[in-house]
C-alpha cells in the first residue's frame, strides 16, 4: 500500500482570523468563537455527575491543545471513530473498540495518521476511559469535545487557559446556519493519483485494524436512523479474501445480496466467498445497505419486494503480488460509489 499523502495545492480557509481544516473549502456562516463552553451533566442511575466541554480553536493551536488533553487519558482507552456513512438508511457510521487498548498503541496509530485526522472533515476520532471517566473527541469540524468526571474540570480548564483560551457563552452560532443551504463546501484532501492510491476507506480500514473497532449497530436487526424496521433490504459488500491453496496474492470480492440484518448479510458474504473452495474470507472491507432505486443495472430485473435472503451477484478482482492495492477496488473513493463527504449539518460536538 502506498503512503497517504495530503494535497499540497490547497489553500487553508481562514475566516475572520479563524483557520479551518483543509477539508473546508467555503464557509458561508460566521466561524466559531475561540474558547470553550462547559455544561454540568447530572448522573443518572449509577452513572456519575460529569462536565461536558466543547472547545473551538483555530487550526494553528489545535494539535498542541489536543495533545495536552490526550495526555490526561490513563493507561487503557477505548477508541471511537465517527465517519460519514454511504449506507442508504444511516447518516453516520460509529465504530467502537471491541475491548480496551493500551494508550501507547492508541497514540502510535494516532500519530501515524494525525496529519489526516486534523484536516479531514468526514471523520471524527477520539478515545474514552472508565477510570478516570474521560472522553477526548476530535469532531469532524475539528472542534474538541471533552466529557469528564467532575474532579477533572480544573485540570482541563488549566490546559485551555495556558493556551490562551477563555470560557465563552457559545462557540459555533447555530442560528447563523439557518437559511443557508448548504452553509459550507467540503473538498477532498488526499492525493488520489490512480486506482492504487489509499483513500478515506483505506484509512478507516487501518483504524479498524489497529484499534480493533466494530461498527456500533445491532447486528440482528435492520433499522434506519429513525428506528423503523426495514425488513429485507439490498446490501452491497466488498470482501478481502486469501487464496485457499496458499498461493501468493488475494482478491477483492464484490457481493450484492438481500438480507434482513447485518449478521445475515455477513453470513451470506462469507458463504459466497468461500463457497467455491478457492477463497478464504479475510475481512469485510465495506458493507452498506443500498436503496432499491440505486441498484446497479445488473440487478434491474430484481423485484422491489423480496421475501428471502439470497446472494444476487458476486464479482472477483484478483491481485497477484501478495499485497492488496491501496484505495480499494477501483481506487479513489468508496467502493460502492457513494459520496464520501456527507452533509454534516451544524458543527460542534459528537454526531451520534
Secondary structure, 3 states (H helix, E strand, C coil): CCCCCECCCCCCCEECCEECCCCEEEECCCCCCCEEEEEEECCCCCCCCEEEEEEECCHHHHHHHHHHHHCCCCCEEEEEEEEECCCCCCCEEEEEECCCEEHHHHHHHHHHHHHHHCCCCCEEEEEEECCCCEEEEECCCCCEEEEEEHHHHHHHHHHHHHCCCCECCCCCCHHHHCCCCCCEEECCCECCCCCCCCCHHHHHHHHHHHHCEEECCCCCCCECCCCCECCCEEEEEEEEEEECCCCCCEEEEEEEEEECCHHHHHHHHHHHHHCCCCEEEEEEEEEEEECHHHCCHHHCCCCCCCCCCEEEEEEEEEECCCCCCCCCCCCCCCCCCCCCCCCCCCCCCCCC
